[in-house]
């Protein structure tokens, strides 16, 4: 018998079942990287996660004969809908065994929940903030997940989702730049030289982590303002900005955070991170007693760096800022002499400039995450 349970987020046992289900679904999958428990549990914590302060989220489990076989979250992002004047719902955290009946049960409750609120379109996977990777993986299942910046799912998820009547909304493509082809194109160098000669924009270099942290507020403000023209944008609250910046700063290497300044203002940024996914797999979600130490050691061992998060304020776009950021990051990565692969993660197909930049940098597309939509 197949049943549905609505998760009471005050019920620790139910919350634990929701969080731990993916560990069973991906038990024999070498590409899946488990989230850290602190992050996974925070998503269901209505007091800790800042998204719950302004929007509504519910969580559901599908249970067959007393055994959890699927889960899903449904979201009404009120700030997004207010900003775009839309009536959308999002689904997120969908995990399921290869069980069409269970998947249908989960999506039916999400659709009904959304319709009762007057929402007219369902989009997903799309989470509770910019740190949540977008989309269902539809290409590149043979590659290991890049930490938790990208979602990972079994190949059969695509058919489970599309069987519900979903169609493509937008694709997010990830590329890698092989070390033997990783070089700074002459065109990027020329543009960078012209930008530097004009003297309007400069690259800020951080001496240490302490100095980087002193710029955190300005970086957060730029982060909130850089994506106003993007598909997924909505104005973050100050608590959400702080939440994002704190998460970025926790794992950031000051040498891999590049910002463009105009006077004292941050007007652009490019973030890169050591890929510590192998250590996160070994940690199995637990930082203690040894997970954190292993992650810190993996920073020195890993041969992959993930570039995830680039933005330039709209009023400074088209002035060579992207070339300036690529040039600065490229030189730093070459100086590290550690990385065999550089991964550029989740570039929306709608961002024509960045897609063109990836081609100029010899990027090879190797993962594709699809965000779906369905009219209710």
VOPAGU-2260 file (C-alpha; in pm, 1 decimal, decimal comma):
REM VOPAGU-2260
SITE   aa  ch    i         X         Y         Z
SITE  UNK   A    0       0,0       0,0       0,0
SITE  UNK   A    1     126,6     348,4     -93,5
SITE  UNK   A    2      66,8     636,5     149,4
SITE  UNK   A    3     158,7    1003,0     170,9
SITE  UNK   A    4     289,3    1175,1     484,0
SITE  UNK   A    5     315,2    1547,7     537,1
SITE  UNK   A    6     631,3    1612,9     736,7
SITE  UNK   A    7     587,7    1789,5    1067,5
SITE  UNK   A    8     910,8    1990,7    1084,8
SITE  UNK   A    9     889,9    1981,4    1465,5
SITE  UNK   A   10     893,2    1600,9    1456,0
SITE  UNK   A   11    1259,0    1499,8    1471,8
SITE  UNK   A   12    1193,9    1143,9    1357,4
SITE  UNK   A   13    1005,0    1254,2    1045,9
SITE  UNK   A   14    1266,7    1517,0     963,8
SITE  UNK   A   15    1541,4    1256,9     997,7
SITE  UNK   A   16    1356,5    1019,0     762,4
SITE  UNK   A   17    1325,1    1299,9     505,3
SITE  UNK   A   18    1694,5    1391,9     528,8
SITE  UNK   A   19    1825,6    1035,7     528,9
SITE  UNK   A   20    1620,0     892,9     240,2
SITE  UNK   A   21    1874,8     990,4     -31,0
SITE  UNK   A   22    2148,0     791,4     147,4
SITE  UNK   A   23    1954,0     474,4      66,4
SITE  UNK   A   24    1855,1     578,2    -286,6
SITE  UNK   A   25    2220,1     652,5    -376,0
SITE  UNK   A   26    2380,0     383,8    -159,1
SITE  UNK   A   27    2551,4     220,3    -457,6
SITE  UNK   A   28    2610,4     538,6    -660,6
SITE  UNK   A   29    2977,2     650,2    -672,3
SITE  UNK   A   30    2888,0     987,6    -828,4
SITE  UNK   A   31    2652,1    1114,7    -556,7
SITE  UNK   A   32    2788,7    1353,5    -293,3
SITE  UNK   A   33    2581,8    1375,3      27,2
SITE  UNK   A   34    2507,7    1719,1     168,1
SITE  UNK   A   35    2643,6    1805,4     507,3
SITE  UNK   A   36    2386,4    1723,5     774,0
SITE  UNK   A   37    2398,3    2077,4     910,3
SITE  UNK   A   38    2283,0    2210,6     570,4
SITE  UNK   A   39    2025,9    1938,0     503,7
SITE  UNK   A   40    1857,4    1977,8     842,4
SITE  UNK   A   41    1868,3    2358,8     818,6
SITE  UNK   A   42    1641,3    2347,0     512,9
SITE  UNK   A   43    1363,0    2201,9     726,6
SITE  UNK   A   44    1433,9    2428,4    1023,0
SITE  UNK   A   45    1180,0    2710,2    1008,8
SITE  UNK   A   46    1365,2    2907,1    1274,8
SITE  UNK   A   47    1716,5    2888,3    1127,5
SITE  UNK   A   48    1678,5    2906,8     749,8
SITE  UNK   A   49    1601,5    3268,5     648,6
SITE  UNK   A   50    1380,5    3165,8     353,7
SITE  UNK   A   51    1106,6    3054,3     593,0
SITE  UNK   A   52    1075,6    3412,8     722,7
SITE  UNK   A   53     903,7    3533,0     405,6
SITE  UNK   A   54     777,8    3229,6     213,8
SITE  UNK   A   55     602,6    2896,1     261,8
SITE  UNK   A   56     745,6    2545,6     223,6
SITE  UNK   A   57     594,9    2204,8     292,3
SITE  UNK   A   58     766,4    1865,6     284,8
SITE  UNK   A   59     614,7    1526,0     196,8
SITE  UNK   A   60     717,1    1160,1     210,1
SITE  UNK   A   61     583,6     873,1      -1,7
SITE  UNK   A   62     567,1     551,1     200,0
SITE  UNK   A   63     507,4     205,6      49,9
SITE  UNK   A   64     427,8     -76,1     294,3
SITE  UNK   A   65     597,2     109,9     579,5
SITE  UNK   A   66     909,9     194,2     377,1
SITE  UNK   A   67    1000,5     548,9     260,8
SITE  UNK   A   68    1033,1     543,6    -119,6
SITE  UNK   A   69    1018,0     913,2    -213,9
SITE  UNK   A   70    1013,2    1270,2     -91,3
SITE  UNK   A   71     948,0    1621,6    -221,7
SITE  UNK   A   72     923,8    1985,3    -106,3
SITE  UNK   A   73     682,1    2243,5    -246,8
SITE  UNK   A   74     757,4    2613,4    -222,5
SITE  UNK   A   75     571,1    2939,6    -263,5
SITE  UNK   A   76     844,5    3201,3    -297,0
SITE  UNK   A   77     644,5    3512,2    -217,4
SITE  UNK   A   78     930,4    3756,1    -279,7
SITE  UNK   A   79     997,0    3606,7    -624,5
SITE  UNK   A   80     629,7    3615,8    -719,2
SITE  UNK   A   81     590,5    3970,0    -591,4
SITE  UNK   A   82     897,1    4093,3    -779,9
SITE  UNK   A   83     804,4    3924,2   -1110,9
SITE  UNK   A   84     425,9    3957,4   -1064,3
SITE  UNK   A   85     381,9    3584,1   -1122,0
SITE  UNK   A   86     192,1    3300,9    -952,7
SITE  UNK   A   87     452,1    3025,2    -950,9
SITE  UNK   A   88     518,9    2735,9    -718,5
SITE  UNK   A   89     849,1    2549,3    -705,6
SITE  UNK   A   90     923,8    2188,1    -629,4
SITE  UNK   A   91    1255,5    2088,8    -477,0
SITE  UNK   A   92    1434,5    1806,1    -292,4
SITE  UNK   A   93    1257,1    1548,1    -507,8
SITE  UNK   A   94    1410,4    1205,1    -452,7
SITE  UNK   A   95    1241,4     880,8    -545,3
SITE  UNK   A   96    1300,2     517,7    -617,8
SITE  UNK   A   97    1224,9     415,5    -975,7
SITE  UNK   A   98     857,5     403,3    -883,0
SITE  UNK   A   99     624,0     597,0   -1113,1
SITE  UNK   A  100     324,6     555,0    -882,0
SITE  UNK   A  101     514,9     706,4    -587,7
SITE  UNK   A  102     646,7     993,6    -800,5
SITE  UNK   A  103     296,8    1065,7    -928,6
SITE  UNK   A  104     159,7    1069,1    -573,0
SITE  UNK   A  105     424,8    1323,5    -469,1
SITE  UNK   A  106     371,5    1552,5    -768,0
SITE  UNK   A  107      -5,4    1531,8    -731,0
SITE  UNK   A  108       7,7    1661,9    -374,6
SITE  UNK   A  109     247,4    1938,5    -479,7
SITE  UNK   A  110      14,4    2040,2    -762,7
SITE  UNK   A  111    -292,2    2036,0    -536,0
SITE  UNK   A  112    -112,7    2237,9    -264,8
SITE  UNK   A  113     -17,3    2495,6    -528,5
SITE  UNK   A  114    -362,3    2519,5    -685,6
SITE  UNK   A  115    -531,3    2579,3    -349,8
SITE  UNK   A  116    -309,0    2887,1    -315,0
SITE  UNK   A  117    -405,8    3019,6    -657,2
SITE  UNK   A  118     -66,7    2939,2    -808,9
SITE  UNK   A  119     -81,7    2864,1   -1178,9
SITE  UNK   A  120     254,0    2717,6   -1280,6
SITE  UNK   A  121     490,8    2468,1   -1116,8
SITE  UNK   A  122     866,3    2503,0   -1174,9
SITE  UNK   A  123    1158,3    2295,6   -1056,7
SITE  UNK   A  124    1376,0    2166,5    -922,2
SITE  UNK   A  125    1429,6    2512,4    -776,6
SITE  UNK   A  126    1518,1    2562,4    -412,9
SITE  UNK   A  127    1516,3    2811,1    -131,8
SITE  UNK   A  128    1802,6    3032,5    -238,2
SITE  UNK   A  129    2097,4    3092,6    -470,1
SITE  UNK   A  130    2312,6    2827,1    -299,4
SITE  UNK   A  131    2069,7    2552,9    -403,9
SITE  UNK   A  132    2166,3    2406,6    -740,6
SITE  UNK   A  133    1902,4    2422,2   -1013,5
SITE  UNK   A  134    1752,3    2148,6   -1221,7
SITE  UNK   A  135    1740,6    1775,8   -1285,5
SITE  UNK   A  136    2060,1    1625,6   -1425,0
SITE  UNK   A  137    1975,8    1507,7   -1778,9
SITE  UNK   A  138    2330,2    1473,5   -1916,7
SITE  UNK   A  139    2658,0    1379,1   -1749,5
SITE  UNK   A  140    2548,8    1115,8   -1497,7
SITE  UNK   A  141    2888,3     945,0   -1520,6
SITE  UNK   A  142    3060,9    1241,9   -1357,8
SITE  UNK   A  143    3080,5    1294,1    -984,8
SITE  UNK   A  144    2866,1    1568,1    -838,5
SITE  UNK   A  145    3058,1    1888,1    -768,2
SITE  UNK   A  146    3010,0    1913,4    -393,3
SITE  UNK   A  147    2653,6    2033,2    -331,9
SITE  UNK   A  148    2674,3    2322,9    -577,3
SITE  UNK   A  149    2509,4    2096,4    -834,5
SITE  UNK   A  150    2223,1    1854,5    -792,0
SITE  UNK   A  151    2278,8    1489,3    -874,8
SITE  UNK   A  152    2011,4    1233,1    -958,0
SITE  UNK   A  153    1974,9     894,1   -1120,9
SITE  UNK   A  154    1911,7     895,3   -1496,6
SITE  UNK   A  155    1556,6     761,5   -1450,2
SITE  UNK   A  156    1450,2    1083,9   -1273,9
SITE  UNK   A  157    1407,6    1252,7   -1611,8
SITE  UNK   A  158    1138,8    1004,0   -1717,6
SITE  UNK   A  159     964,9    1021,8   -1376,7
SITE  UNK   A  160     940,6    1401,2   -1404,9
SITE  UNK   A  161     844,4    1414,7   -1772,6
SITE  UNK   A  162     573,6    1151,0   -1715,1
SITE  UNK   A  163     397,6    1415,2   -1501,6
SITE  UNK   A  164     360,4    1645,9   -1802,9
SITE  UNK   A  165     655,9    1875,1   -1731,1
SITE  UNK   A  166     837,4    2046,4   -2018,7
SITE  UNK   A  167    1169,3    2229,0   -2029,0
SITE  UNK   A  168    1188,2    2580,4   -1886,1
SITE  UNK   A  169    1564,9    2641,0   -1906,3
SITE  UNK   A  170    1888,0    2439,0   -1916,1
SITE  UNK   A  171    2194,0    2508,7   -1701,2
SITE  UNK   A  172    2514,2    2381,8   -1862,0
SITE  UNK   A  173    2842,3    2310,4   -1683,5
SITE  UNK   A  174    3175,0    2299,8   -1864,5
SITE  UNK   A  175    3524,1    2190,6   -1776,9
SITE  UNK   A  176    3846,4    2342,4   -1902,3
SITE  UNK   A  177    4118,7    2074,9   -1936,0
SITE  UNK   A  178    4459,3    2177,3   -1805,5
SITE  UNK   A  179    4630,3    2118,1   -2139,2
SITE  UNK   A  180    4394,8    2368,0   -2303,5
SITE  UNK   A  181    4365,9    2607,5   -2013,7
SITE  UNK   A  182    4520,4    2932,1   -2122,0
SITE  UNK   A  183    4411,5    3292,5   -2125,4
SITE  UNK   A  184    4300,2    3380,1   -2480,0
SITE  UNK   A  185    4474,9    3673,1   -2647,1
SITE  UNK   A  186    4139,4    3846,6   -2689,9
SITE  UNK   A  187    4083,5    3840,0   -2312,2
SITE  UNK   A  188    4432,8    3981,4   -2255,9
SITE  UNK   A  189    4374,5    4267,1   -2501,2
SITE  UNK   A  190    4040,5    4362,9   -2347,9
SITE  UNK   A  191    4190,2    4346,5   -1999,3
SITE  UNK   A  192    4476,1    4578,3   -2099,3
SITE  UNK   A  193    4229,3    4834,1   -2240,0
SITE  UNK   A  194    4014,0    4819,4   -1925,6
SITE  UNK   A  195    4318,8    4866,9   -1701,6
SITE  UNK   A  196    4441,1    5161,9   -1910,3
SITE  UNK   A  197    4107,2    5337,9   -1870,3
SITE  UNK   A  198    4145,1    5305,7   -1494,8
SITE  UNK   A  199    3771,9    5297,4   -1413,8
SITE  UNK   A  200    3763,7    4935,7   -1295,4
SITE  UNK   A  201    4019,8    4754,8   -1083,8
SITE  UNK   A  202    4069,7    4401,8    -950,8
SITE  UNK   A  203    4097,3    4380,7    -573,6
SITE  UNK   A  204    4352,7    4128,3    -446,8
SITE  UNK   A  205    4307,4    3998,9     -93,3
SITE  UNK   A  206    4615,6    3946,3     123,0
SITE  UNK   A  207    4449,1    3694,6     355,7
SITE  UNK   A  208    4115,1    3554,4     472,4
SITE  UNK   A  209    4076,3    3829,6     733,3
SITE  UNK   A  210    4088,0    4099,9     466,9
SITE  UNK   A  211    3839,3    3906,9     253,5
SITE  UNK   A  212    3598,3    3888,7     547,6
SITE  UNK   A  213    3624,1    4264,6     594,5
SITE  UNK   A  214    3480,8    4303,8     243,4
SITE  UNK   A  215    3198,6    4053,6     301,0
SITE  UNK   A  216    2920,7    4311,9     337,4
SITE  UNK   A  217    3014,7    4491,2      15,4
SITE  UNK   A  218    3038,8    4160,7    -169,4
SITE  UNK   A  219    2695,9    4064,4     -35,7
SITE  UNK   A  220    2541,6    4389,7    -157,6
SITE  UNK   A  221    2691,7    4338,9    -503,7
SITE  UNK   A  222    2568,4    3978,1    -506,2
SITE  UNK   A  223    2212,6    4091,5    -441,5
SITE  UNK   A  224    2226,7    4358,5    -713,7
SITE  UNK   A  225    2416,3    4178,5    -990,0
SITE  UNK   A  226    2148,8    3933,9   -1102,9
SITE  UNK   A  227    1846,6    4161,9   -1141,7
SITE  UNK   A  228    1807,7    4065,2   -1508,1
SITE  UNK   A  229    1848,0    3692,4   -1450,7
SITE  UNK   A  230    1569,4    3436,1   -1482,5
SITE  UNK   A  231    1590,8    3323,1   -1119,6
SITE  UNK   A  232    1642,3    3662,4    -949,6
SITE  UNK   A  233    1447,4    3798,0    -659,4
SITE  UNK   A  234    1568,0    4057,0    -404,8
SITE  UNK   A  235    1718,8    3872,3    -110,1
SITE  UNK   A  236    1648,5    3986,7     244,3
SITE  UNK   A  237    1943,5    4100,5     452,9
SITE  UNK   A  238    1928,8    3775,0     647,6
SITE  UNK   A  239    1946,2    3581,2     320,5
SITE  UNK   A  240    2240,6    3788,3     197,8
SITE  UNK   A  241    2420,1    3722,7     526,8
SITE  UNK   A  242    2334,6    3351,1     498,0
SITE  UNK   A  243    2478,0    3329,2     144,3
SITE  UNK   A  244    2791,2    3527,5     223,0
SITE  UNK   A  245    2858,3    3332,7     542,7
SITE  UNK   A  246    2835,0    3004,6     351,6
SITE  UNK   A  247    3065,6    3131,9      77,2
SITE  UNK   A  248    3319,7    3271,6     322,1
SITE  UNK   A  249    3329,4    2949,0     525,6
SITE  UNK   A  250    3485,2    2752,7     239,0
SITE  UNK   A  251    3647,7    3036,8      46,5
SITE  UNK   A  252    4018,5    3063,1     -24,7
SITE  UNK   A  253    4092,6    3437,0     -37,5
SITE  UNK   A  254    4306,7    3383,9    -348,6
SITE  UNK   A  255    4011,8    3237,0    -539,7
SITE  UNK   A  256    3766,8    3520,6    -476,1
SITE  UNK   A  257    3798,4    3794,2    -738,3
SITE  UNK   A  258    3611,1    4122,4    -720,7
SITE  UNK   A  259    3601,4    4429,4    -942,5
SITE  UNK   A  260    3593,7    4763,6    -769,2
SITE  UNK   A  261    3484,4    5104,8    -886,2
SITE  UNK   A  262    3621,4    5336,2    -623,5
SITE  UNK   A  263    3529,3    5170,9    -293,7
SITE  UNK   A  264    3228,7    4983,7    -435,1
SITE  UNK   A  265    3221,4    4619,5    -543,9
SITE  UNK   A  266    3070,0    4609,8    -893,5
SITE  UNK   A  267    3159,7    4255,3   -1000,8
SITE  UNK   A  268    3280,1    3922,4    -865,4
SITE  UNK   A  269    3393,2    3574,8    -963,5
SITE  UNK   A  270    3406,7    3292,3    -707,1
SITE  UNK   A  271    3604,3    2969,0    -731,7
SITE  UNK   A  272    3632,1    2686,9    -478,0
SITE  UNK   A  273    3847,7    2381,3    -427,5
SITE  UNK   A  274    3637,3    2076,3    -515,4
SITE  UNK   A  275    3626,8    1877,1    -192,5
SITE  UNK   A  276    3351,3    1638,6    -304,6
SITE  UNK   A  277    3566,6    1327,8    -243,7
SITE  UNK   A  278    3605,7    1423,2     123,0
SITE  UNK   A  279    3234,3    1502,1     150,4
SITE  UNK   A  280    3156,8    1151,6      24,0
SITE  UNK   A  281    3378,8    1003,3     293,1
SITE  UNK   A  282    3220,9    1226,9     560,2
SITE  UNK   A  283    2870,9    1090,8     478,1
SITE  UNK   A  284    2718,6    1420,2     592,6
SITE  UNK   A  285    2904,6    1438,6     922,5
SITE  UNK   A  286    3160,9    1707,3    1000,4
SITE  UNK   A  287    3270,4    1544,4    1325,1
SITE  UNK   A  288    3480,0    1377,9    1445,1
SITE  UNK   A  289    3691,4    1352,6    1127,2
SITE  UNK   A  290    3487,9    1495,2     838,9
SITE  UNK   A  291    3598,9    1856,4     878,9
SITE  UNK   A  292    3967,2    1761,5     905,5
SITE  UNK   A  293    3942,1    1546,5     592,8
SITE  UNK   A  294    3773,3    1831,8     401,9
SITE  UNK   A  295    4052,0    2071,0     502,7
SITE  UNK   A  296    4312,5    1820,4     385,8
SITE  UNK   A  297    4122,9    1766,6      59,6
SITE  UNK   A  298    4166,4    2136,8     -18,4
SITE  UNK   A  299    4538,1    2062,1     -58,0
SITE  UNK   A  300    4487,6    1730,4    -241,4
SITE  UNK   A  301    4215,0    1805,2    -495,4
SITE  UNK   A  302    4309,9    1863,5    -858,4
SITE  UNK   A  303    3975,2    2026,3    -948,7
SITE  UNK   A  304    3853,6    2378,6    -891,0
SITE  UNK   A  305    3492,1    2484,0    -937,4
SITE  UNK   A  306    3408,4    2832,4   -1063,3
SITE  UNK   A  307    3057,4    2898,6    -939,9
SITE  UNK   A  308    2918,2    3248,0    -909,9
SITE  UNK   A  309    2992,3    3537,3   -1141,7
SITE  UNK   A  310    2811,5    3865,0   -1154,5
SITE  UNK   A  311    2859,3    4222,9   -1271,2
SITE  UNK   A  312    2623,3    4505,3   -1182,1
SITE  UNK   A  313    2403,2    4583,0   -1484,8
SITE  UNK   A  314    2531,4    4939,0   -1516,2
SITE  UNK   A  315    2889,9    4809,3   -1548,7
SITE  UNK   A  316    2818,3    4530,1   -1795,4
SITE  UNK   A  317    2968,7    4564,0   -2142,7
SITE  UNK   A  318    3276,8    4748,3   -2016,0
SITE  UNK   A  319    3518,5    4454,1   -2016,7
SITE  UNK   A  320    3459,4    4351,8   -1656,6
SITE  UNK   A  321    3409,4    3985,9   -1744,8
SITE  UNK   A  322    3746,8    3977,4   -1924,8
SITE  UNK   A  323    3907,1    4141,8   -1622,2
SITE  UNK   A  324    3768,7    3872,3   -1392,6
SITE  UNK   A  325    3867,2    3584,2   -1622,5
SITE  UNK   A  326    4217,6    3724,3   -1661,4
SITE  UNK   A  327    4268,8    3763,9   -1286,7
SITE  UNK   A  328    4125,6    3420,5   -1205,6
SITE  UNK   A  329    4314,5    3254,2   -1490,1
SITE  UNK   A  330    4649,0    3383,6   -1370,5
SITE  UNK   A  331    4574,2    3273,6   -1014,1
SITE  UNK   A  332    4473,6    2922,9   -1120,9
SITE  UNK   A  333    4787,5    2885,6   -1329,7
SITE  UNK   A  334    4997,4    3002,9   -1032,7
SITE  UNK   A  335    4842,9    2733,1    -808,5
SITE  UNK   A  336    4993,3    2453,8   -1023,2
SITE  UNK   A  337    4746,3    2221,2    -848,4
SITE  UNK   A  338    4449,6    2191,3   -1079,7
SITE  UNK   A  339    4401,7    1951,1   -1368,7
SITE  UNK   A  340    4038,5    2049,7   -1426,0
SITE  UNK   A  341    3863,8    2383,6   -1398,4
SITE  UNK   A  342    3485,7    2348,4   -1385,3
SITE  UNK   A  343    3248,3    2631,9   -1475,4
SITE  UNK   A  344    2920,1    2534,3   -1315,0
SITE  UNK   A  345    2557,6    2599,3   -1406,6
SITE  UNK   A  346    2561,9    2865,9   -1675,0
SITE  UNK   A  347    2205,9    2931,0   -1792,1
SITE  UNK   A  348    2150,1    2894,3   -2163,8
SITE  UNK   A  349    1981,8    3235,5   -2153,1
SITE  UNK   A  350    2306,7    3411,0   -2050,8
SITE  UNK   A  351    2446,6    3454,6   -2400,6
SITE  UNK   A  352    2760,2    3645,3   -2298,0
SITE  UNK   A  353    2876,8    3382,0   -2050,6
SITE  UNK   A  354    2803,4    3099,5   -2296,1
SITE  UNK   A  355    3017,4    3281,1   -2553,5
SITE  UNK   A  356    3289,7    3331,8   -2293,0
SITE  UNK   A  357    3298,7    2957,5   -2220,2
SITE  UNK   A  358    3355,4    2880,9   -2588,0
SITE  UNK   A  359    3638,0    3134,8   -2602,5
SITE  UNK   A  360    3795,0    2961,2   -2300,8
SITE  UNK   A  361    3781,1    2618,9   -2478,1
SITE  UNK   A  362    3510,4    2493,9   -2241,6
SITE  UNK   A  363    3376,2    2140,8   -2293,1
SITE  UNK   A  364    3010,2    2094,4   -2197,5
SITE  UNK   A  365    2980,0    1787,5   -1977,9
SITE  UNK   A  366    2678,6    1832,5   -1751,7
SITE  UNK   A  367    2331,8    1965,7   -1817,8
SITE  UNK   A  368    2069,4    2040,2   -1553,0
SITE  UNK   A  369    1714,4    2102,2   -1672,8
SITE  UNK   A  370    1458,4    2311,9   -1492,3
SITE  UNK   A  371    1104,6    2204,1   -1579,9
SITE  UNK   A  372     770,3    2379,3   -1582,8
SITE  UNK   A  373     408,5    2267,5   -1588,5
SITE  UNK   A  374      87,5    2466,3   -1604,6
SITE  UNK   A  375    -154,1    2380,0   -1324,2
